[in-house]
Amino acid sequence: MSKNIKTLGLVSIMILAAACARHGGEEEFVVVEPEPISVEPTHTGKYK
């Protein structure tokens, strides 16, 4: 194989390795607290 093809393959592998290493780190995730389905009644001291 020619030098150009070997060099292109090596550069491609290096770019792929760098891209995988950057995304392989810590993943960000967001925890969202769910909204309550219903509101509990509060005591008002009066009969309704």
PDBQT receptor file of N, H, CA, C and O in Angstrom, charges set to zero:
ATOM      1  N   MET A   1       0.848  -1.191   0.000  1.00  0.00    +0.000 N 
ATOM      2  CA  MET A   1       0.000   0.000   0.000  1.00  0.00    +0.000 C 
ATOM      3  C   MET A   1       0.884   1.241   0.000  1.00  0.00    +0.000 C 
ATOM      4  O   MET A   1       2.011   1.229   0.494  1.00  0.00    +0.000 OA
ATOM      5  N   SER A   2       0.349   2.288  -0.556  1.00  0.00    +0.000 N 
ATOM      6  H   SER A   2      -0.566   2.298  -0.957  1.00  0.00    +0.000 HD
ATOM      7  CA  SER A   2       1.156   3.492  -0.642  1.00  0.00    +0.000 C 
ATOM      8  C   SER A   2       1.171   4.241   0.692  1.00  0.00    +0.000 C 
ATOM      9  O   SER A   2       0.344   3.994   1.569  1.00  0.00    +0.000 OA
ATOM     10  N   LYS A   3       2.111   5.141   0.818  1.00  0.00    +0.000 N 
ATOM     11  H   LYS A   3       2.782   5.341   0.105  1.00  0.00    +0.000 HD
ATOM     12  CA  LYS A   3       2.245   5.921   2.049  1.00  0.00    +0.000 C 
ATOM     13  C   LYS A   3       1.020   6.777   2.294  1.00  0.00    +0.000 C 
ATOM     14  O   LYS A   3       0.618   6.972   3.441  1.00  0.00    +0.000 OA
ATOM     15  N   ASN A   4       0.420   7.292   1.228  1.00  0.00    +0.000 N 
ATOM     16  H   ASN A   4       0.746   7.133   0.296  1.00  0.00    +0.000 HD
ATOM     17  CA  ASN A   4      -0.743   8.163   1.381  1.00  0.00    +0.000 C 
ATOM     18  C   ASN A   4      -1.927   7.420   2.003  1.00  0.00    +0.000 C 
ATOM     19  O   ASN A   4      -2.621   7.965   2.862  1.00  0.00    +0.000 OA
ATOM     20  N   ILE A   5      -2.154   6.193   1.576  1.00  0.00    +0.000 N 
ATOM     21  H   ILE A   5      -1.591   5.751   0.878  1.00  0.00    +0.000 HD
ATOM     22  CA  ILE A   5      -3.272   5.404   2.103  1.00  0.00    +0.000 C 
ATOM     23  C   ILE A   5      -3.014   5.047   3.564  1.00  0.00    +0.000 C 
ATOM     24  O   ILE A   5      -3.932   5.108   4.381  1.00  0.00    +0.000 OA
ATOM     25  N   LYS A   6      -1.786   4.677   3.906  1.00  0.00    +0.000 N 
ATOM     26  H   LYS A   6      -1.040   4.628   3.243  1.00  0.00    +0.000 HD
ATOM     27  CA  LYS A   6      -1.445   4.354   5.286  1.00  0.00    +0.000 C 
ATOM     28  C   LYS A   6      -1.615   5.577   6.188  1.00  0.00    +0.000 C 
ATOM     29  O   LYS A   6      -2.153   5.481   7.291  1.00  0.00    +0.000 OA
ATOM     30  N   THR A   7      -1.149   6.722   5.703  1.00  0.00    +0.000 N 
ATOM     31  H   THR A   7      -0.711   6.801   4.807  1.00  0.00    +0.000 HD
ATOM     32  CA  THR A   7      -1.266   7.956   6.482  1.00  0.00    +0.000 C 
ATOM     33  C   THR A   7      -2.730   8.334   6.671  1.00  0.00    +0.000 C 
ATOM     34  O   THR A   7      -3.130   8.729   7.766  1.00  0.00    +0.000 OA
ATOM     35  N   LEU A   8      -3.516   8.219   5.637  1.00  0.00    +0.000 N 
ATOM     36  H   LEU A   8      -3.191   7.897   4.747  1.00  0.00    +0.000 HD
ATOM     37  CA  LEU A   8      -4.944   8.534   5.730  1.00  0.00    +0.000 C 
ATOM     38  C   LEU A   8      -5.645   7.598   6.710  1.00  0.00    +0.000 C 
ATOM     39  O   LEU A   8      -6.488   8.038   7.491  1.00  0.00    +0.000 OA
ATOM     40  N   GLY A   9      -5.306   6.319   6.675  1.00  0.00    +0.000 N 
ATOM     41  H   GLY A   9      -4.621   5.961   6.040  1.00  0.00    +0.000 HD
ATOM     42  CA  GLY A   9      -5.893   5.364   7.616  1.00  0.00    +0.000 C 
ATOM     43  C   GLY A   9      -5.499   5.669   9.050  1.00  0.00    +0.000 C 
ATOM     44  O   GLY A   9      -6.340   5.598   9.946  1.00  0.00    +0.000 OA
ATOM     45  N   LEU A  10      -4.244   6.005   9.285  1.00  0.00    +0.000 N 
ATOM     46  H   LEU A  10      -3.561   6.063   8.557  1.00  0.00    +0.000 HD
ATOM     47  CA  LEU A  10      -3.767   6.327  10.622  1.00  0.00    +0.000 C 
ATOM     48  C   LEU A  10      -4.451   7.583  11.168  1.00  0.00    +0.000 C 
ATOM     49  O   LEU A  10      -4.855   7.628  12.330  1.00  0.00    +0.000 OA
ATOM     50  N   VAL A  11      -4.570   8.585  10.325  1.00  0.00    +0.000 N 
ATOM     51  H   VAL A  11      -4.241   8.548   9.381  1.00  0.00    +0.000 HD
ATOM     52  CA  VAL A  11      -5.243   9.820  10.743  1.00  0.00    +0.000 C 
ATOM     53  C   VAL A  11      -6.716   9.551  11.047  1.00  0.00    +0.000 C 
ATOM     54  O   VAL A  11      -7.263  10.097  12.005  1.00  0.00    +0.000 OA
ATOM     55  N   SER A  12      -7.345   8.726  10.247  1.00  0.00    +0.000 N 
ATOM     56  H   SER A  12      -6.900   8.283   9.469  1.00  0.00    +0.000 HD
ATOM     57  CA  SER A  12      -8.751   8.389  10.476  1.00  0.00    +0.000 C 
ATOM     58  C   SER A  12      -8.947   7.669  11.810  1.00  0.00    +0.000 C 
ATOM     59  O   SER A  12      -9.887   7.963  12.548  1.00  0.00    +0.000 OA
ATOM     60  N   ILE A  13      -8.066   6.738  12.111  1.00  0.00    +0.000 N 
ATOM     61  H   ILE A  13      -7.302   6.499  11.511  1.00  0.00    +0.000 HD
ATOM     62  CA  ILE A  13      -8.142   6.012  13.385  1.00  0.00    +0.000 C 
ATOM     63  C   ILE A  13      -7.906   6.958  14.559  1.00  0.00    +0.000 C 
ATOM     64  O   ILE A  13      -8.565   6.839  15.592  1.00  0.00    +0.000 OA
ATOM     65  N   MET A  14      -6.975   7.890  14.410  1.00  0.00    +0.000 N 
ATOM     66  H   MET A  14      -6.439   7.986  13.571  1.00  0.00    +0.000 HD
ATOM     67  CA  MET A  14      -6.711   8.844  15.485  1.00  0.00    +0.000 C 
ATOM     68  C   MET A  14      -7.918   9.751  15.728  1.00  0.00    +0.000 C 
ATOM     69  O   MET A  14      -8.251  10.046  16.876  1.00  0.00    +0.000 OA
ATOM     70  N   ILE A  15      -8.567  10.189  14.662  1.00  0.00    +0.000 N 
ATOM     71  H   ILE A  15      -8.297   9.949  13.729  1.00  0.00    +0.000 HD
ATOM     72  CA  ILE A  15      -9.752  11.039  14.800  1.00  0.00    +0.000 C 
ATOM     73  C   ILE A  15     -10.883  10.262  15.463  1.00  0.00    +0.000 C 
ATOM     74  O   ILE A  15     -11.579  10.793  16.329  1.00  0.00    +0.000 OA
ATOM     75  N   LEU A  16     -11.066   9.024  15.065  1.00  0.00    +0.000 N 
ATOM     76  H   LEU A  16     -10.501   8.593  14.362  1.00  0.00    +0.000 HD
ATOM     77  CA  LEU A  16     -12.103   8.182  15.661  1.00  0.00    +0.000 C 
ATOM     78  C   LEU A  16     -11.837   7.949  17.149  1.00  0.00    +0.000 C 
ATOM     79  O   LEU A  16     -12.760   8.019  17.961  1.00  0.00    +0.000 OA
ATOM     80  N   ALA A  17     -10.597   7.676  17.506  1.00  0.00    +0.000 N 
ATOM     81  H   ALA A  17      -9.848   7.619  16.847  1.00  0.00    +0.000 HD
ATOM     82  CA  ALA A  17     -10.246   7.446  18.912  1.00  0.00    +0.000 C 
ATOM     83  C   ALA A  17     -10.466   8.710  19.738  1.00  0.00    +0.000 C 
ATOM     84  O   ALA A  17     -10.947   8.632  20.868  1.00  0.00    +0.000 OA
ATOM     85  N   ALA A  18     -10.120   9.870  19.188  1.00  0.00    +0.000 N 
ATOM     86  H   ALA A  18      -9.729   9.934  18.270  1.00  0.00    +0.000 HD
ATOM     87  CA  ALA A  18     -10.311  11.126  19.914  1.00  0.00    +0.000 C 
ATOM     88  C   ALA A  18     -11.789  11.426  20.109  1.00  0.00    +0.000 C 
ATOM     89  O   ALA A  18     -12.192  11.912  21.166  1.00  0.00    +0.000 OA
ATOM     90  N   ALA A  19     -12.589  11.142  19.109  1.00  0.00    +0.000 N 
ATOM     91  H   ALA A  19     -12.263  10.747  18.251  1.00  0.00    +0.000 HD
ATOM     92  CA  ALA A  19     -14.034  11.398  19.214  1.00  0.00    +0.000 C 
ATOM     93  C   ALA A  19     -14.675  10.466  20.241  1.00  0.00    +0.000 C 
ATOM     94  O   ALA A  19     -15.542  10.895  21.002  1.00  0.00    +0.000 OA
ATOM     95  N   CYS A  20     -14.268   9.214  20.272  1.00  0.00    +0.000 N 
ATOM     96  H   CYS A  20     -13.563   8.866  19.653  1.00  0.00    +0.000 HD
ATOM     97  CA  CYS A  20     -14.828   8.260  21.232  1.00  0.00    +0.000 C 
ATOM     98  C   CYS A  20     -14.383   8.598  22.650  1.00  0.00    +0.000 C 
ATOM     99  O   CYS A  20     -15.165   8.450  23.589  1.00  0.00    +0.000 OA
ATOM    100  N   ALA A  21     -13.157   9.045  22.822  1.00  0.00    +0.000 N 
ATOM    101  H   ALA A  21     -12.522   9.166  22.059  1.00  0.00    +0.000 HD
ATOM    102  CA  ALA A  21     -12.651   9.375  24.152  1.00  0.00    +0.000 C 
ATOM    103  C   ALA A  21     -13.383  10.591  24.711  1.00  0.00    +0.000 C 
ATOM    104  O   ALA A  21     -13.626  10.657  25.916  1.00  0.00    +0.000 OA
ATOM    105  N   ARG A  22     -13.732  11.539  23.875  1.00  0.00    +0.000 N 
ATOM    106  H   ARG A  22     -13.534  11.486  22.896  1.00  0.00    +0.000 HD
ATOM    107  CA  ARG A  22     -14.414  12.744  24.327  1.00  0.00    +0.000 C 
ATOM    108  C   ARG A  22     -15.826  12.409  24.784  1.00  0.00    +0.000 C 
ATOM    109  O   ARG A  22     -16.282  12.954  25.789  1.00  0.00    +0.000 OA
ATOM    110  N   HIS A  23     -16.533  11.530  24.078  1.00  0.00    +0.000 N 
ATOM    111  H   HIS A  23     -16.162  11.087  23.261  1.00  0.00    +0.000 HD
ATOM    112  CA  HIS A  23     -17.906  11.178  24.419  1.00  0.00    +0.000 C 
ATOM    113  C   HIS A  23     -17.963  10.064  25.454  1.00  0.00    +0.000 C 
ATOM    114  O   HIS A  23     -19.030   9.820  26.015  1.00  0.00    +0.000 OA
ATOM    115  N   GLY A  24     -16.876   9.392  25.723  1.00  0.00    +0.000 N 
ATOM    116  H   GLY A  24     -16.009   9.591  25.267  1.00  0.00    +0.000 HD
ATOM    117  CA  GLY A  24     -16.868   8.276  26.652  1.00  0.00    +0.000 C 
ATOM    118  C   GLY A  24     -16.749   8.704  28.105  1.00  0.00    +0.000 C 
ATOM    119  O   GLY A  24     -16.764   7.852  28.993  1.00  0.00    +0.000 OA
ATOM    120  N   GLY A  25     -16.633   9.988  28.371  1.00  0.00    +0.000 N 
ATOM    121  H   GLY A  25     -16.620  10.680  27.649  1.00  0.00    +0.000 HD
ATOM    122  CA  GLY A  25     -16.488  10.476  29.731  1.00  0.00    +0.000 C 
ATOM    123  C   GLY A  25     -17.797  10.410  30.491  1.00  0.00    +0.000 C 
ATOM    124  O   GLY A  25     -18.667   9.595  30.186  1.00  0.00    +0.000 OA
ATOM    125  N   GLU A  26     -17.926  11.269  31.475  1.00  0.00    +0.000 N 
ATOM    126  H   GLU A  26     -17.218  11.931  31.722  1.00  0.00    +0.000 HD
ATOM    127  CA  GLU A  26     -19.134  11.276  32.289  1.00  0.00    +0.000 C 
ATOM    128  C   GLU A  26     -20.310  11.783  31.471  1.00  0.00    +0.000 C 
ATOM    129  O   GLU A  26     -20.225  12.795  30.775  1.00  0.00    +0.000 OA
ATOM    130  N   GLU A  27     -21.408  11.049  31.579  1.00  0.00    +0.000 N 
ATOM    131  H   GLU A  27     -21.477  10.227  32.144  1.00  0.00    +0.000 HD
ATOM    132  CA  GLU A  27     -22.607  11.459  30.876  1.00  0.00    +0.000 C 
ATOM    133  C   GLU A  27     -23.449  12.338  31.789  1.00  0.00    +0.000 C 
ATOM    134  O   GLU A  27     -23.581  12.061  32.981  1.00  0.00    +0.000 OA
ATOM    135  N   GLU A  28     -24.009  13.382  31.232  1.00  0.00    +0.000 N 
ATOM    136  H   GLU A  28     -23.902  13.607  30.263  1.00  0.00    +0.000 HD
ATOM    137  CA  GLU A  28     -24.871  14.263  32.005  1.00  0.00    +0.000 C 
ATOM    138  C   GLU A  28     -26.289  13.728  31.971  1.00  0.00    +0.000 C 
ATOM    139  O   GLU A  28     -26.770  13.282  30.929  1.00  0.00    +0.000 OA
ATOM    140  N   PHE A  29     -26.952  13.773  33.105  1.00  0.00    +0.000 N 
ATOM    141  H   PHE A  29     -26.562  14.136  33.952  1.00  0.00    +0.000 HD
ATOM    142  CA  PHE A  29     -28.348  13.384  33.155  1.00  0.00    +0.000 C 
ATOM    143  C   PHE A  29     -29.071  14.302  34.126  1.00  0.00    +0.000 C 
ATOM    144  O   PHE A  29     -28.473  14.813  35.074  1.00  0.00    +0.000 OA
ATOM    145  N   VAL A  30     -30.338  14.505  33.890  1.00  0.00    +0.000 N 
ATOM    146  H   VAL A  30     -30.823  14.091  33.120  1.00  0.00    +0.000 HD
ATOM    147  CA  VAL A  30     -31.150  15.418  34.674  1.00  0.00    +0.000 C 
ATOM    148  C   VAL A  30     -32.256  14.621  35.337  1.00  0.00    +0.000 C 
ATOM    149  O   VAL A  30     -32.954  13.845  34.684  1.00  0.00    +0.000 OA
ATOM    150  N   VAL A  31     -32.414  14.817  36.648  1.00  0.00    +0.000 N 
ATOM    151  H   VAL A  31     -31.847  15.447  37.179  1.00  0.00    +0.000 HD
ATOM    152  CA  VAL A  31     -33.487  14.158  37.387  1.00  0.00    +0.000 C 
ATOM    153  C   VAL A  31     -34.581  15.183  37.611  1.00  0.00    +0.000 C 
ATOM    154  O   VAL A  31     -34.342  16.243  38.190  1.00  0.00    +0.000 OA
ATOM    155  N   VAL A  32     -35.775  14.866  37.154  1.00  0.00    +0.000 N 
ATOM    156  H   VAL A  32     -35.969  14.005  36.684  1.00  0.00    +0.000 HD
ATOM    157  CA  VAL A  32     -36.902  15.786  37.279  1.00  0.00    +0.000 C 
ATOM    158  C   VAL A  32     -37.892  15.191  38.263  1.00  0.00    +0.000 C 
ATOM    159  O   VAL A  32     -38.339  14.055  38.105  1.00  0.00    +0.000 OA
ATOM    160  N   GLU A  33     -38.231  15.976  39.286  1.00  0.00    +0.000 N 
ATOM    161  H   GLU A  33     -37.868  16.899  39.415  1.00  0.00    +0.000 HD
ATOM    162  CA  GLU A  33     -39.223  15.519  40.254  1.00  0.00    +0.000 C 
ATOM    163  C   GLU A  33     -40.604  15.604  39.607  1.00  0.00    +0.000 C 
ATOM    164  O   GLU A  33     -40.952  16.638  39.038  1.00  0.00    +0.000 OA
ATOM    165  N   PRO A  34     -41.401  14.526  39.688  1.00  0.00    +0.000 N 
ATOM    166  CA  PRO A  34     -42.724  14.564  39.075  1.00  0.00    +0.000 C 
ATOM    167  C   PRO A  34     -43.674  15.467  39.869  1.00  0.00    +0.000 C 
ATOM    168  O   PRO A  34     -43.571  15.583  41.090  1.00  0.00    +0.000 OA
ATOM    169  N   GLU A  35     -44.581  16.089  39.158  1.00  0.00    +0.000 N 
ATOM    170  H   GLU A  35     -44.665  15.994  38.166  1.00  0.00    +0.000 HD
ATOM    171  CA  GLU A  35     -45.592  16.927  39.801  1.00  0.00    +0.000 C 
ATOM    172  C   GLU A  35     -46.591  16.031  40.525  1.00  0.00    +0.000 C 
ATOM    173  O   GLU A  35     -46.870  14.924  40.064  1.00  0.00    +0.000 OA
ATOM    174  N   PRO A  36     -47.141  16.497  41.666  1.00  0.00    +0.000 N 
ATOM    175  CA  PRO A  36     -48.141  15.674  42.350  1.00  0.00    +0.000 C 
ATOM    176  C   PRO A  36     -49.396  15.535  41.496  1.00  0.00    +0.000 C 
ATOM    177  O   PRO A  36     -49.797  16.466  40.798  1.00  0.00    +0.000 OA
ATOM    178  N   ILE A  37     -50.005  14.355  41.564  1.00  0.00    +0.000 N 
ATOM    179  H   ILE A  37     -49.678  13.599  42.131  1.00  0.00    +0.000 HD
ATOM    180  CA  ILE A  37     -51.194  14.096  40.752  1.00  0.00    +0.000 C 
ATOM    181  C   ILE A  37     -52.368  14.912  41.266  1.00  0.00    +0.000 C 
ATOM    182  O   ILE A  37     -53.108  15.500  40.477  1.00  0.00    +0.000 OA
ATOM    183  N   SER A  38     -52.543  14.952  42.571  1.00  0.00    +0.000 N 
ATOM    184  H   SER A  38     -51.942  14.475  43.211  1.00  0.00    +0.000 HD
ATOM    185  CA  SER A  38     -53.626  15.745  43.150  1.00  0.00    +0.000 C 
ATOM    186  C   SER A  38     -53.111  16.402  44.422  1.00  0.00    +0.000 C 
ATOM    187  O   SER A  38     -52.129  15.958  45.019  1.00  0.00    +0.000 OA
ATOM    188  N   VAL A  39     -53.790  17.460  44.820  1.00  0.00    +0.000 N 
ATOM    189  H   VAL A  39     -54.587  17.820  44.336  1.00  0.00    +0.000 HD
ATOM    190  CA  VAL A  39     -53.394  18.194  46.015  1.00  0.00    +0.000 C 
ATOM    191  C   VAL A  39     -54.233  17.678  47.180  1.00  0.00    +0.000 C 
ATOM    192  O   VAL A  39     -55.452  17.552  47.065  1.00  0.00    +0.000 OA
ATOM    193  N   GLU A  40     -53.580  17.383  48.301  1.00  0.00    +0.000 N 
ATOM    194  H   GLU A  40     -52.590  17.486  48.395  1.00  0.00    +0.000 HD
ATOM    195  CA  GLU A  40     -54.316  16.916  49.468  1.00  0.00    +0.000 C 
ATOM    196  C   GLU A  40     -55.097  18.073  50.062  1.00  0.00    +0.000 C 
ATOM    197  O   GLU A  40     -54.616  19.206  50.091  1.00  0.00    +0.000 OA
ATOM    198  N   PRO A  41     -56.318  17.786  50.544  1.00  0.00    +0.000 N 
ATOM    199  CA  PRO A  41     -57.114  18.856  51.141  1.00  0.00    +0.000 C 
ATOM    200  C   PRO A  41     -56.487  19.350  52.443  1.00  0.00    +0.000 C 
ATOM    201  O   PRO A  41     -55.893  18.576  53.193  1.00  0.00    +0.000 OA
ATOM    202  N   THR A  42     -56.624  20.624  52.694  1.00  0.00    +0.000 N 
ATOM    203  H   THR A  42     -57.106  21.253  52.084  1.00  0.00    +0.000 HD
ATOM    204  CA  THR A  42     -56.096  21.192  53.931  1.00  0.00    +0.000 C 
ATOM    205  C   THR A  42     -57.230  21.416  54.913  1.00  0.00    +0.000 C 
ATOM    206  O   THR A  42     -58.372  21.631  54.506  1.00  0.00    +0.000 OA
ATOM    207  N   HIS A  43     -56.929  21.367  56.182  1.00  0.00    +0.000 N 
ATOM    208  H   HIS A  43     -56.002  21.192  56.512  1.00  0.00    +0.000 HD
ATOM    209  CA  HIS A  43     -57.931  21.555  57.220  1.00  0.00    +0.000 C 
ATOM    210  C   HIS A  43     -58.185  23.033  57.421  1.00  0.00    +0.000 C 
ATOM    211  O   HIS A  43     -57.256  23.776  57.737  1.00  0.00    +0.000 OA
ATOM    212  N   THR A  44     -59.420  23.481  57.245  1.00  0.00    +0.000 N 
ATOM    213  H   THR A  44     -60.175  22.878  56.988  1.00  0.00    +0.000 HD
ATOM    214  CA  THR A  44     -59.749  24.903  57.400  1.00  0.00    +0.000 C 
ATOM    215  C   THR A  44     -60.485  25.160  58.718  1.00  0.00    +0.000 C 
ATOM    216  O   THR A  44     -60.636  26.316  59.112  1.00  0.00    +0.000 OA
ATOM    217  N   GLY A  45     -60.941  24.121  59.402  1.00  0.00    +0.000 N 
ATOM    218  H   GLY A  45     -60.817  23.182  59.082  1.00  0.00    +0.000 HD
ATOM    219  CA  GLY A  45     -61.641  24.315  60.646  1.00  0.00    +0.000 C 
ATOM    220  C   GLY A  45     -63.121  24.528  60.450  1.00  0.00    +0.000 C 
ATOM    221  O   GLY A  45     -63.841  24.741  61.425  1.00  0.00    +0.000 OA
ATOM    222  N   LYS A  46     -63.598  24.478  59.230  1.00  0.00    +0.000 N 
ATOM    223  H   LYS A  46     -63.013  24.305  58.437  1.00  0.00    +0.000 HD
ATOM    224  CA  LYS A  46     -65.015  24.700  58.925  1.00  0.00    +0.000 C 
ATOM    225  C   LYS A  46     -65.558  23.483  58.211  1.00  0.00    +0.000 C 
ATOM    226  O   LYS A  46     -64.837  22.781  57.503  1.00  0.00    +0.000 OA
ATOM    227  N   TYR A  47     -66.856  23.246  58.412  1.00  0.00    +0.000 N 
ATOM    228  H   TYR A  47     -67.442  23.817  58.987  1.00  0.00    +0.000 HD
ATOM    229  CA  TYR A  47     -67.522  22.177  57.680  1.00  0.00    +0.000 C 
ATOM    230  C   TYR A  47     -68.038  22.752  56.372  1.00  0.00    +0.000 C 
ATOM    231  O   TYR A  47     -68.563  23.865  56.337  1.00  0.00    +0.000 OA
ATOM    232  N   LYS A  48     -67.892  22.013  55.336  1.00  0.00    +0.000 N 
ATOM    233  H   LYS A  48     -67.465  21.109  55.365  1.00  0.00    +0.000 HD
ATOM    234  CA  LYS A  48     -68.401  22.495  54.046  1.00  0.00    +0.000 C 
ATOM    235  C   LYS A  48     -69.461  21.570  53.541  1.00  0.00    +0.000 C 
ATOM    236  O   LYS A  48     -70.019  21.798  52.467  1.00  0.00    +0.000 OA
TER     237      LYS A  48
